[in-house]
Amino acid sequence: MIKYIYNQMFYIQECGDYLEGV
């Protein structure tokens, strides 16, 4: 469960960096 939440947070961070790059 914790690993799933960690993965979600990491995905959101990556998505945010991607949007800022665009």
C-alpha positions as YAML, in Angstrom:
chain: A
units: angstrom
residues:
- id: 1
  name: MET
  ca: [0.00, 0.00, 0.00]
- id: 2
  name: ILE
  ca: [2.77, 2.42, 0.96]
- id: 3
  name: LYS
  ca: [4.69, 1.51, -2.20]
- id: 4
  name: TYR
  ca: [1.58, 2.31, -4.27]
- id: 5
  name: ILE
  ca: [1.23, 5.72, -2.65]
- id: 6
  name: TYR
  ca: [4.94, 6.40, -3.16]
- id: 7
  name: ASN
  ca: [4.64, 5.48, -6.82]
- id: 8
  name: GLN
  ca: [1.64, 7.80, -7.22]
- id: 9
  name: MET
  ca: [3.54, 10.70, -5.64]
- id: 10
  name: PHE
  ca: [6.54, 10.02, -7.89]
- id: 11
  name: TYR
  ca: [4.28, 9.90, -10.95]
- id: 12
  name: ILE
  ca: [2.67, 13.22, -10.06]
- id: 13
  name: GLN
  ca: [6.10, 14.80, -9.56]
- id: 14
  name: GLU
  ca: [7.29, 13.48, -12.93]
- id: 15
  name: CYS
  ca: [4.10, 14.70, -14.60]
- id: 16
  name: GLY
  ca: [4.58, 18.15, -13.08]
- id: 17
  name: ASP
  ca: [8.18, 18.34, -14.31]
- id: 18
  name: TYR
  ca: [6.99, 17.27, -17.77]
- id: 19
  name: LEU
  ca: [4.31, 19.96, -17.91]
- id: 20
  name: GLU
  ca: [6.82, 22.61, -16.82]
- id: 21
  name: GLY
  ca: [9.18, 21.42, -19.57]
- id: 22
  name: VAL
  ca: [6.45, 21.89, -22.17]
...
